Amino acid sequence: EMPHNAEYGEVFTKYYKEVGEQVELGDPVADVTNEQGEMRTLQAEMAGLVVQRQEPLQPGMKIDEVMYDKNLLVVGQKLRSLDVPRGAEGVNASKGAKFKEWVKVTGDEVSQNDPIAKVEDESGMVQDVLATRDGVIVSHQKELEDGMPIDDTCEDRTIAVIDDEMGELAAKGGGTVVSAPPNSIFKKWLVEKDETVEKGVPVATLQTEEKEDFNVSTPLTGIIRKRQEGLKPGDEIDKVCEDDSLVVVGKLPPLTMSPGMAPVLGDGIFREWKVEVGDEVQKGDPIALVQHEDGEEETIVAPKAGTVEHIQEHLVNGSSIRHTLEDRDLAVIGRYVEMQPSWTEKGVACTHPGAIFKEWKVESSDPVDTGDVIAEVLIPKRTPEDIDIYEGGEEYAADARRLAEVLPEADRPGAGGGALAPGSPEDWSTQELKAPTWGRVEGKQGLKPGMNVGNQQVGPNIATIDRGIPWWVWVLCILCMLCCCLCCLYFVMKKPVPDIAEVKTPLKQEAPYGLIFDDGSERHIIPAEWRPLGIKHAFEAPIVVKEFTVNSYAQKALGIQLGWKLVAIDGEELDESTDFDMVSQKLGAYMQEFPLWPLKLEFKSRNDEVVSDNFLKRPIGIEFARSAPIKVSNVYPGSEAEEKGVKVGMHLTKIGDEDVSDKRRPYKEVLGMFKEAVLALDHASGSEKAVAGQDNWLDGDTSRQGTLVTN
């Protein structure tokens, strides 16, 4: 057998082979990482089988702290013999047999002479390997596969071990045992081995003696390190196990870190995260909230700027950090975010893969000229071929450890009494990183003496120089402003071009419905919906708008203008007809079913009581005193005015939108406006409608009306 050992200070990463797997000379069997973050692959030093390995090892575990020696796994020619505890019995296969298949496995109950496995003897016949006693199979050579010669594969022919009951689970390495209550019956597992679980998560379903189901939960967050694999549904745990242990919950492994990363340490009771993986943080930004034993809360902050690479994502509110984690690393902050210069900036680059930062020569916001020294770095004089390089030459770990003799005493990695690594200033050369342009130092990476530049940041730029907005941009802006001024001047001084009147075309037979007016240059389709229009004309055809009545629908709502001529009604051309009665009749017939355009009147008393309402019928039912402003002298009982709350003594203040409250306005003028507005309403008796085509009314025109009766 050949052991495969790690070296001092290395951290376990992963296995490549399972126990029982065949390996050839040079095959990879495990990965480990040294203190500098360099990955090393252990290779098989002989051909054979993996006969044993350190199963409790988890990624991130420091091998020196959890193992007595550094032997990770053993490669041998044969599988090791099964351990037969005192009082247990081994089950042996016949000489020269080849393994075929398992009938029973670890955890199964057997009676004497029950078949445990099938093998093929030297004559080629398949035979059963029988149990030698009653009990439980506590272990078996699970690596055996169909066709394997048992004598050539195993140290002996013992392929299984039978005992009275399954053994207890050992909680080594700080694990916590989750136990079953007395007299419990196993039903099913709710977690798998090596599964990460959070505090309070059920691990198994059990039953009471009365067959009532209940779950057993983990008291803390961690990883399922061990499980009573032999338990089967219906097993009485007290009878088949030495104790009541179900699973062992181990601590969460440390987070993976590479050179240039920094751990975020915490202690106490975890409460909540303040960041997520991938967030960019600055030094001092909050990472997590914890609570100490005295109840005081503490915000754990980032020790450096960078990107949050990892967090212990399975930590939940209430988890004890010391009992949940193998170390106190809550999160890992990665390298500084890459500096990407803007269009007005240029970067100061450090391109050597093994450069060690020495010191800054400028501060942020300092003005610099082209060629000024921004910083100094140390470059190893030996070539990459002379040094152990991590993955393609990005890591000069050995030289970094020897930097102590070159840096100023205060900046040495052992300053204050620590041991210094051997080295010589002659092994290093100082390189000046100079400004590629003039400007002002806009930003600097958080590099400190002794840091490997490539490990600490993403990208080559360690600083940026801002040159400001170039002169030609200002010139371009001035030219653009001048162009704008010239354009404005051109449009201001430009002489107007006279409009060319469009050639009027007569409406086709399928002209749109509604009233069509002609303003002399174009036609307007007026979709009237109320009556009357409220226009004044000279009782002549074609009808031309001379004036508007008080509260005119045409003026207020339809936008008809003085001088417009009516040329079509409801899709029918009037063809410049001079027959006024015919045109009036057509207009009345078109509009007679429309609703009446309401007249809004406003009355106000001396104590500022206001009545403002729409009137639709005449007479209104009021009388006025002959004085200005017009004052109500009488309100007729049952009239529309009385219904709307008009009272004696109130003054008429508005007719439609026209304000008539001014005392200086002549009485006759206001009374005439009132009469004209009221005449545009339907008579309460229904004998007269305010619509064109009647003898005494033409669409709001009062020129034929003699006296307006208001009562």
C-alpha angles and dihedrals in degrees: 000000000000123000119214112213136196122220131246114291096011124140123220116245110169149320124244098194136049124220109278095025118132117243133188127214109285096016113142111254105168144359126224133176126220127220092272092055095255115149119228126188119212111219128205109264093200139018117257142077131322096244099174141003138175099267098183092062113112129188111278097025115137103234096211091057100049104033135059090216135014098248107129099176143348127229115201142159094251140028112262121254118267116254110250108200121213109283093020126107131219123228112221133202122222122267114277094010123151118218118246111169146324121256096178129024139189111311097025118126114231139185125217111287094016110142112254101175142354122238136176114236126216091271091056096252119136113235136180121244103220133212112255095209145000117280144075128311103242097179141001138181093265092174092070114109136187112293098015113138103234096209091052095042104042132048088232138004096258104119100168142018125218123201137166094257142353117277127249122267114249114221100210127167096032097306123154122230118225107207136196122238116251119281092018124155119214117237110164146331120252096188137045129228112273090018117140112235133186127226112286096018113141113245102184143006115231136176134226122230086266089058094250114150123232135162130236113216134200114254093214144021116270147098126300099244098172137013133185091253093180095065114113129190109279096023114141100228096209090057102043100038131059089226138003097266115134106171140355115228113205129196122272111267121246119274117259114257132188129194112292094029123114129208122231106222126206141166138193127038117342115234112168147333122250095190142037131219109281096030117134113230138183126220108284096023114139115261105170143349120235134175126220129217092265089058095252114138122223130195111222109217135200113269090209143006119271144087124312100246101174140004132185089254095180093064110112133190107288098024115141106231095208093049095042105043130054087220133011097257107130096173143353123233112209132208125314114280114262115268108232112186117225122232090274094047139072127203129237102223133203106196104171110107095217100041117142116206114242110174147322119251097192140039129229113282093019114142113239138182128220109286097022113141111252100177143342127234133184119239122197111240094215119085123247089255089065095052135064102256126201112227105331104343103301097120127059093181098158092051092046090058090052094052092096094086092053104046124077111277094250091055099046118121091240099041111144099041104315122133115264123222115243117259147127132237087229089071091065138055126202116236123195118220107211134198110264091206143006121271140083128313101253103177142001133197115241093253120154131191112286097025120130102236095211092051096048102050145029114243130009101274115104095173141006130225116211113210095185124228110330119248093243090061090059091047090050091050091051091049091050090051091051091050090051091050091050092049091051091048091051094053092045093052097038113115114236116253112230114246117249109226113240118241106255115231122199117248115265122238090264093057115159119267122255132057118316121204127187119216093190097265105044142005126252124206108217114197097204116195103168137049145268108026094215099222129140123221137164095256087259134126132259085051111233122185107249101164142343127245124234109282090013114189091202093055100038102040111014101044094229112166134214112270096029116137126218107234105162138023122202093339094314118118116228091205094213090298115184093199100110096183092053092049091046092051092050091049091049093048091050096049104032095097094049118107117259119266102240124237113224114208126183125203125183132190127212091259089056096256105156130204112189118167146139118261122203105171138054143252093052092203104236139110126212133216113238097250139090128283090040111250127196108245098174139014117200116229114252093015124135089249091058092047090054094049103257110159137195111268096033118127123229103241105167137027106191104313093334115109109219099168095105110113091210092063111103116255094227092051093053092043090051091051090049093050092048092050094046093048087064089069128088117259112256090233092059092236094115131038124194096245137111121267101052123116096239100035137046112183098299099325110134098185092105095044115095108189128009112220111209100182 
